[in-house]
Structure formats: structure tokens, C-alpha cells
Amino acid sequence: MPGIDECLLEAMRLPGSRGAAVVDWTSGLALGTIGESPNNDHEATAAETAELARMAAEHQAFAPDPTTTAADVPADGPANVAADVPAGGDEPPGASAPAVATPAAPAGLPVEDVIVTNRTGYHILRFVETTFDSSVFLHLWLDRDEGNLALARLRLRDLAERLVL
């Protein structure tokens, strides 16, 4: 299980990674940083991303659907409900594709991640579940042309699960 420094080094191994940080969203302090910072100031970036993380974590608009719990979602990940579609293509023309269920955030975390996209890159904030107050997130700054957003999300999820604070 990696500590903060090892976690940040692993994050920087992702294609297109420009910078990464572990941030406490309640205080806005960076617990660790590596690489570049969008405004050339890691501490200012940590404070600014913490504001975004705090907003996502504390406002009801971003809270999980109270009628769906983690127990409602299979442990092996998203379930495709295509089995409910009749065989033989009996759907009417223009029918939408079957819905796909997504896994819920861990019980203590209201949000899994936040993604901000701009013309040149992606900022991914991945919340980390901890044994104490769960107020930590990973911030990855990813180059838009060189990075792979889907891969980065998967790797950050893995890092967040293994991170030891």
C-alpha cells in the first residue's frame, strides 16, 4: 500500500500527467505535490481545488440518490441491463439504448470524483476514503492531447483505494 509520495509518483506515470497532489479539502492544504501546477503555485492550486471539492462534497445537489444504496449495486461493477431487452431487436425505431447502472460511492463519501475539462487539459479530483474523516482527495492535472481520461479515472480509483495516510 503506497504512502503519499509513492501514490503521487504512480499518478505521474500516467500518460499525459502534468501534476498531481494529495489535498485536504477541509483546510485546503496540500499534503503532497509533484510535477507542474496550473498556476505555478502548488499551495494556491490546492486551496482552489479544495474549494471545488468542498462544494461537491457538501452540497445536496451532488449527493447520491437516497433511494439507491451501495448494496443495490453488484460488487463486480456496473451492470448492463441489456438482459431486459427482448431478443430479436423488437425495440421501436429510435429507442434509446438500455440504461447502465453505476456503482455508488463508498458509504462515507458523497462524491467519487469531480472532473473539470478545459481547452488544454483535465483536472480530476478523486476522493479518498480514510479511517478518520475522509476529507482528502487526489488531484491529477492531465494534458488533454496526451492523456487518457478513462484510464486516469481507473488508476486514480485504484490509488485512492490503496493510499495509506
C-alpha positions in Angstrom: 0.0 0.0 0.0 1.6 3.2 -1.1 2.0 6.3 1.0 1.5 9.8 -0.3 4.9 10.1 -2.1 4.5 6.7 -3.8 0.9 7.5 -4.7 1.9 10.7 -6.4 4.8 9.0 -8.3 2.3 6.4 -9.6 -0.1 9.1 -10.7 2.7 10.9 -12.6 3.4 7.6 -14.5 0.0 8.0 -16.3 0.4 9.2 -19.9 -0.2 12.9 -20.1 0.2 13.6 -16.4 1.4 17.2 -15.7 1.0 17.4 -12.0 -0.6 15.7 -9.0 -1.4 16.4 -5.4 -3.0 15.0 -2.3 -5.1 17.7 -0.7 -7.2 18.0 2.5 -10.4 19.6 1.3 -11.4 20.9 4.7 -8.3 23.0 5.1 -7.2 23.5 1.5 -3.6 22.3 2.4 -1.6 20.1 0.1 -0.3 17.0 1.9 2.0 16.3 -1.1 2.6 17.6 -4.6 4.6 16.6 -7.6 5.1 17.9 -11.2 3.7 21.1 -12.5 0.9 23.3 -11.1 -1.6 25.1 -13.4 -0.7 28.5 -11.8 2.9 27.6 -10.9 1.9 27.6 -7.2 1.0 24.2 -5.7 -0.4 25.7 -2.5 -2.7 28.1 -4.3 -3.8 25.3 -6.6 -4.5 23.1 -3.6 -6.6 25.8 -2.0 -8.6 26.4 -5.2 -9.2 22.7 -5.9 -10.2 22.2 -2.2 -13.0 24.8 -2.7 -14.4 22.9 -5.7 -14.1 19.6 -3.8 -15.8 21.1 -0.7 -18.6 22.4 -2.8 -19.2 19.0 -4.5 -18.9 17.1 -1.1 -21.1 19.4 1.0 -24.0 20.5 -1.3 -27.1 18.4 -1.6 -27.2 18.8 -5.4 -24.3 16.5 -5.7 -25.4 14.0 -3.1 -26.1 10.4 -4.1 -29.7 9.4 -4.8 -31.1 8.5 -1.4 -33.2 5.7 -2.9 -30.1 3.8 -4.2 -27.6 2.4 -1.8 -24.3 0.7 -2.5 -26.0 -2.6 -1.6 -28.2 -2.2 -4.7 -25.2 -2.3 -7.0 -23.3 -5.5 -7.7 -19.8 -5.7 -6.2 -18.3 -6.6 -9.6 -19.1 -3.1 -11.0 -21.6 -1.7 -13.4 -24.4 -4.0 -14.5 -25.7 -3.8 -18.0 -29.5 -4.2 -18.0 -29.5 -5.3 -21.6 -30.9 -8.6 -20.5 -34.2 -6.9 -20.0 -34.4 -6.1 -23.8 -36.3 -8.6 -25.8 -34.2 -10.7 -28.2 -34.6 -10.2 -31.9 -34.5 -6.4 -31.9 -38.1 -5.8 -31.1 -37.4 -2.2 -29.9 -39.2 0.5 -31.8 -37.1 2.6 -34.2 -35.3 5.4 -32.3 -35.5 3.6 -29.0 -32.7 4.6 -26.7 -30.0 2.1 -25.6 -30.6 0.3 -22.3 -29.6 2.1 -19.1 -26.4 1.1 -17.3 -26.3 1.1 -13.6 -23.2 2.6 -12.0 -21.6 1.7 -8.7 -22.4 4.0 -5.8 -19.7 5.9 -3.9 -18.5 4.3 -0.7 -20.8 4.9 2.2 -18.7 7.7 3.8 -18.1 9.6 0.6 -20.8 11.7 -1.0 -18.9 12.0 -4.3 -16.5 9.7 -6.0 -14.7 12.2 -8.3 -15.0 15.6 -10.0 -13.8 16.3 -13.5 -13.1 19.7 -14.9 -12.4 20.0 -18.5 -10.8 23.0 -20.2 -9.2 23.5 -23.7 -5.9 22.1 -22.8 -6.5 19.5 -20.0 -8.5 17.7 -17.4 -8.5 18.2 -13.7 -9.6 15.1 -11.9 -10.4 15.2 -8.2 -10.7 11.7 -6.7 -12.0 11.5 -3.1 -10.1 9.1 -0.8 -12.0 7.2 1.9 -10.0 7.2 5.1 -10.4 5.7 8.5 -10.7 9.1 10.1 -12.7 12.0 8.5 -12.5 11.3 4.7 -11.5 14.8 3.8 -8.7 14.0 1.4 -8.7 13.9 -2.4 -6.2 13.2 -5.1 -5.9 15.9 -7.8 -4.4 15.0 -11.1 -3.8 17.5 -13.9 -3.8 15.7 -17.2 -2.9 17.0 -20.6 -5.9 16.8 -22.9 -3.9 15.7 -26.0 -1.6 13.2 -24.4 -3.8 11.9 -21.5 -6.5 9.2 -21.4 -9.3 10.4 -19.1 -10.8 6.9 -18.7 -7.5 5.3 -17.8 -6.7 8.1 -15.4 -10.0 7.7 -13.6 -9.5 4.0 -13.2 -5.9 4.4 -12.0 -6.9 7.2 -9.5 -9.7 5.0 -8.2 -7.1 2.2 -7.6 -4.6 4.6 -6.0 -7.3 6.1 -3.7 -8.3 2.6 -2.5 -4.7 1.7 -1.7 -3.4 5.0 -0.4 -2.2 4.9 3.2 -2.4 8.1 5.2 
